[in-house]
Amino acid sequence: MLQNVTITPARRSLEFGIYRDGDNNLDAIQESTLSQALRTSAHDCRIEFTVEDTTALRAPVVPRQGQDGKGGLRTYDYTISDGDVGNVHSDKAADMSDEANLARFVARTLDNAQASGAKQTWIDLVDHGGGDGGGLQTGDGSVMSMPDIAKAISDGLAMHAAAHPDDAQRSIDGVVANQCLMDTMGFADALSKAGVRYLAASPETMLAPGVPSNVAHAVASHENDPKAMAKSVVNDVMRTKYDAGDFGGFGPAAAFDVLDLDPAKMRLAESSIKRLNDDVGAEAGTNGVRDIVREDARAIQGMVRFPGAAKDMPWRADRPAIAFYDALAGDGRLDARLRNDAGAAAGAVANLVLAHRESDEFAPFGGADYCDAAGPTIHLPTTRYLIDPWASAGVVETKNAFYKDVDEAAMTGVLA
């Protein structure tokens, strides 16, 4: 007589959520993030992908029988594991820039992580990005603000915990920003307060399709070694080459980082930056401090360094934080207190960087130099016009908790 046998499903190492906002001009080119995920899952059974894809295309990796044939913009929810697609659902297009929609996706990804026994849960945000101004841009140009992205993660965590109190300790371990300009101190601060431990992002604009989905393999392979994980993720991104046909190959990023958002590290960075901002503001009218600090800031090029970038782009005011603080720390024209403040700020921000690589001659951007783009950026406008030039379009980089908490307005008042 045969005994009844209960088959226990294999435990995954990683649940990797892909939230792809394809309701704009990136729909076709960023589709490859999904086919990359399918290939990655076929080679690494430790990974399950939870996908929400809003697209006007035939859903690229979904079997035809899983598609409704209605055409037009639709949202597909499904999982990818072991080289296969499952649990396919289709509905009318979701508003991907709605905080509540992202929160539901976060909760669903956490639910799947619990069901698969995953040890880690990451999410990948795939679309346009605008630094501390927000991201996940829809076809009508609306974006989700950076604080709302972080709130969506917090809300998704709460939704999962309420539905599964036995798994309430589960968190979002990391966020991959497959978006431009999201390697910022403001975004890092907001994610850290939402309980996220790692941020993988670029300080500069990225070239779509951007971050390859095989970074999930790097995460799964180094679950107990954050530095090795970070180095592997950064290397995967910076070594990737996409085929542009007659134009040759191109890489997705001019610079890329993985940041450690440990709350203690973030508090030290914030307190150090606040001390510098306050002291610079207090001394601005003495000993030529205002002119010196302005000169040091203007010597550091802002982001969007590619040829033809519009002069009003707000990210021209986003400068590498470590480079700016190092410049002040090494400027003998400033008194010892300001130099020490700046050195402490540089060290505290550098302590967040687990791994980075940058290009000293990024060919797709006209050979622009990014050797100073190590670590996150900070909003440092050197004219009043650049403080929030796209505010009327909803892109605002000064309306967030980090900007307020570190008294960044004090530094802005000196620079601009």
N, C-alpha and C positions, 0 to 999 in steps of 0.2 A: 504494500500500500504506500502510495507516494504521500509525503508530507506536504502541507501547504507551505509555500515559500513566498515571503514578502520581499520584493526587490526594492531596495533603498536607492533612490537616484543619487548619482555622483554629486558630490559637493563641488560647487564652482569656487574659484578663487576670486572672481571679479564679476560684478554686474556693472555693465558700462552703458549708460543711457545716452542715446543720440537724439537730440532735439533739433531737428533740421527745419529751419524756416525758409521754405522754397517759394514763398509767394512774392518773389521779386526777380530782379535780373540775374540772380545767382543760381536760379533753380537748376538749370542744365549742368553748369560746370561743377556745382557742389554735390551733384548726384553721386559722384565717385566715392564719397565718404561711405556710402552704403555698400557699394560693391567691395570696397576695401574691408568693411566689417565682415561681409560674408566670407571673403577669403581668409581673414584673420581667424574667424571662428572655426573654419575647416582645419586649420593648422594647430589650433590651441583650444582643446576641449575645456580648459579651465574658465573660459570667458563666455558669458551670455550677454548679448546686446538687447536692450530695451529701446525700441525706436518709435518716435513720433515724427512723421514726415508729411509736411504739407507741400504738395507739388501739383503742377499742372501737367506733368509728364505722365506717361504710363509708369506706374510705380516700378522702378527699375529692378528690384530684387524680389518683388512679390510675385508668386506664381499667378498665371493668368486667371485661374479659377478663383483666386482670392480677390480679384478686382471687379468692381461693379459695372464697368463699361459705360458709366454716365458721362465721362469726360469732364474737362474743366478742372478747376482747382478743387482738390480733395485732400483730406487728411487720412493717413494710414497709420494705424498702430499695430505693431507686431514685435515678435522677438526673433533674434538670430542666434543660433547655437549649433555647434557641430556641423557647420556648413549648410544649414537648412533654415528655412523661414517658417515660423509657426504663429498661431494665435492671431491671425490677421483680422482686423476690423477696419472698415472704411466708413467715413461719414462726410458730411459737408465740411468745407474748409474751416478749421479752427482759427481763431485770432491768436497767432503765435506771439504777438507782442503784449498779450494780456497776462498780467501777473497771476491771475487765478488759473489760467490754462497751464502755465509753466508749473505752478504748485501741484496741480493734479498729475502732471507728468512725473515730477519728482516723487510724489507719493507712490505712483504706479511702479516706478523703478525700484524704490525701496521694498515694495511688496514683492516684486519679482526676486529681489536679492534675498529676502527672507526665504521664499519658496525654494530657491536654488541653493541655499546654504552658503551664499557668497560671503567671503571674509571682508571684502571691500566693495564700496559702491562709489562710482564716479559718474559725472555727467559731462557731456560734450555739447556745447552751445554752438550751433553752426549757422552763420549768417553774417550780415554786415555788423560791424561794431563801431562804437564812437567813444571809446575811453570812458571817462567819468560821466559823459553825457548819456550813456546807455547803449543799447544794442537791440538785436533781433528786430530788424527793420522790416516793416510790411510794405506791400506794393504802393500804398498811399503815402509812404514816407514816415509814418508814425513809428516810434521806437518805445521799448520798455526802458524806463529809467534804471540807472545802475542801482539805486536803493531798492527799487521794486524787484530787480533780479534777485538780490540777496533776500528780500522778504519772501519771494516765491519759494526759495529753498527752505527758509524757516517754516513757512506755512505747510510745505509738503512734508517736512519732518514731523510736524504736529499732527497732520492728517494720518500719516502712517502710524504714529505712536498711539493715536486715539483708537484706530481700527485694530491695532495689534499691540496691546500693552505688554505682551510677553517679549516683544522685540523693540521696545521703546528706546533702547540704547543705540540702535543703529543710526548712523549718520551718513552724510555725504562726505566721503573722504577727500575727494578732489574734484576740481572743475577744470576742464579743458576749454579754453576760449578760442574756438576756431573762428575768430572774428578779429578785426583790426583793432589795434591800439588799446587792448584791454589789460595790459600789464601795467597797472597803475597802483599807486599807494591807496587811492580812494577805494578801488574795487577790492584790493587785498584786505583792507580794513573791514569793508562791509561783509565780505565772505567769511572772514575770521569770526566776526560776531554772529554769523549764522551757523557757526559750528563746522565750517569747511576747513580742512587742514592744509590742502595744497592747491595752488593755482598754477596752471601751465598756460602761458600766454606770451604774446609778442607786444613790445612797446610801440611798434611801428605798424603801418598798414601791411596787410598780408596779401599774397597773390592766391586767388582761389584756384583749386579746391582747398588749399590750406593744409592744416594739420592732418596727416594721414591717420586713419582709424587704427592702424596697427600699433599706435602708441599704447593701446590697451594691452598688447602683449608685454610691453616693457613694464607696465604697472603690475600685471599679474606675475611677472617673473621675479620681482624684487619686493614682495609684500612686506618683508621684514628689514629692508635696507633702503631707507628713503633716499640717501645720497646716490646709491647705485640706480635706483628707479629714476630719479630726476635726471641724472646724466644720460641714461638710456633714452628717456623721452626726448630730451633736447637733441641728442645725436640723431634720433629717428627723424625729427622735423628738419634739422639743418642739413642732413644728408639726402633728403628726398629731392628727386628731380622729376618734374612733370614734362611730358612731351608736348612741345608747341609746334610740331611739324617742321616746316621750313625755317622756323625761327629758332629751332634747337630746343634745349631743355631749360627749365627755370626752376628755381627753388621757391618754396612757399613763404619764406621769412628772411628778412635781413638780420633779425635778432630774435632770440627766443629764450625764455627763462622758465624755471620751475621755482616757485616761492614756497617757503614754509610759513604757514599762517598761524603758527603756535601763538596762542593768546598772550603769553608772557613776552615773547619776542615783539609782537605787535604793540603791546603797551610801552615797551622800552623805546621802540622806534617813534611812536607818537609823542611820548613825553620829551624825547630828545629834539624832535622837529619843533614842537611847541616852544621849548626853551629858546631855540635859535630864533624862531620867528618873533617871539616877544622881545628878545634882546636886540635884534636888528631893528625892530620897530621903535624901541625906546631910544636907540642911539642914532637913528637915521639922520637927525639934524646936526650931528656933531662929527668933527674930524673927517668930513667928506665921506661918511659911511654910505649915504644914499648913492652917490656916484660910483663908488667902488663896487658895491653889490650889484648895481645895474650893469656895470661893465663886465663883471664876472658872469652874470647871467646871460648877457647878450653874446658872449664869446662861445656859449654852448648852443649849438643848433637844436631847434625843436624838431618834432617829428614831422611826418609827411615831407620827407626830403626828396621825393621823386620829382623829376622834371615835369613842369606844367601844373604843379599843384597850385590851387587857387590861394591867393594871398590872404583871403579871409578865413581860411580853414582854422578852426579853434585849436587844432592839435599842434599848430606851430608854436603854441605856448606850452606844450607838454614836453618838458626837458628831463633827461635822465637824472634822477634825484641824487645818486651817488656822485656823479660827475660834478653837479652843481655844488654839493656840500664839500667835496674835495677841493674844488677851486677856492671856496671861501677859506677853508682850513689852511690852505697853503699860501694865502695872500698876506704878505708881511705888512701891508698897509693897514690891516685891521688889528684891533687890540687883541690881547691874549684871550680875553673872555669869549669874544666872538669866534676866534679861530678854534678854541676848544669846543665851543658849542657845535660848530660846524663839523669838526672831526668826530664828535660823539654821534651826531646825526648820520654822518656817512657810515660809521661803523655799525650803527644799529640797523640801518637799511640793508647794508651788505650782509648782515647776519641772517636776513630773510631769504637770501638767494642760495638755494641748494645747488643749482647748476645753471649755467648760461653759456651761450655761444653767440657771437656776433660776427658780422662781415665787415672787413675793412675796405671792401670794394664790391658792393652789391650791384652786379651788372644790370639786372632789370630796372633798377632805379638810377640809371645813368652813372653807375660806378660810385654812388654815394657811400661815404665812410660812416660806419656804425661802430667804430672801435670804442666809443664812449657809452654805447647803449647797453651797459651791463646793469641789470636790475630794473626795478619799476620806475615809471615816470611820475612827475608831480606837476601840477598846473602852476606854471610860472610865467604869466603874461608880462611882457616888458613894455606894453603900451596899454592904455585904457581900452582901446578898441578890441584888443584880443582877450579881454577878461571873459566874456561870454558872447562872442559875435553872432552865434546862431541861436540865441535864446528865443527869438520869435518863431523858430522852427522846432522848438522843444528840445534842443540840445544844449544843456546847461551843465557846466562842470563844477560850479561852485555851490550847488544846492545839495550837499550831502553831509553826512555826519563827520567824515574825516576832515573836510575843509574847515568846518566849524570847530571841531575839537582841538585841532592843532593851531588854531588862530592863523590860518593861512592868509586871511584877509590882511593881517599885519604885514606879511611879506609882500603881498600883492600891492599894498599901498606904497611900499618903498620902491618896488620895481616899475610900477605902471603910473 
